[in-house]
C-alpha cells in the first residue's frame, strides 16, 4: 500500500455503519435543534444554486441566438 491509497476512500464504500457514525457525530457536534436549521439552509442554498445555473444557461442560449441572428 502506498501513501495515497491509505487516505483514498471511494464514495461507493459507505456502508450502514459509516452512515450511522456520521449521523451520531453530527448530532453530537450540532445538537438535535440545530440540524434541521442546517438542512433548511442547505436546501435553500441548493435551490438558489440551481436557479442561478438555470438563469445562466438561459442567458447563454439567448446570447447565442442573438449572435446567430446578427450573422
JOCOR-V842242 format. One record per residue. RES is the residue in one letter. PSI is psi in degrees with one decimal (none if undefined). NEAR is the number of other C-alpha atoms within 8 Angstrom. Layout:
res;psi;near
RES;PSI;NEAR
RES;PSI;NEAR
This chain:
res;psi;near
X;131.8;4
X;176.1;5
X;-40.5;6
X;-40.5;6
X;-20.0;8
X;-39.8;7
X;-4.2;6
X;117.8;6
X;108.0;6
X;147.3;5
X;-19.8;5
X;-3.7;4
X;8.1;6
X;123.0;8
X;-171.6;6
X;-42.8;6
X;-44.4;7
X;-41.2;8
X;-41.7;9
X;-42.4;8
X;-42.6;8
X;-42.8;8
X;-42.9;8
X;-42.5;8
X;-40.4;8
X;-41.4;10
X;-40.4;10
X;-39.4;7
X;-43.2;6
X;-23.6;9
X;159.3;9
X;-28.1;7
X;-28.1;7
X;-28.2;8
X;-45.0;11
X;-36.3;8
X;-41.4;8
X;-41.8;8
X;-37.7;8
X;-42.9;8
X;-39.4;8
X;-42.5;8
X;-41.4;8
X;-41.7;8
X;-42.2;8
X;-39.7;8
X;-43.9;8
X;-39.2;8
X;-45.3;8
X;-41.9;8
X;-44.4;8
X;-39.1;8
X;-35.9;8
X;-38.6;8
X;-38.2;8
X;-42.1;8
X;-43.9;8
X;-40.2;8
X;-35.9;8
X;-41.4;8
X;-36.7;8
X;-34.8;8
X;-39.9;8
X;-34.5;8
X;-38.6;8
X;-40.8;8
X;-38.0;8
X;-38.2;7
X;-32.5;6
X;-26.7;5
X;none;4
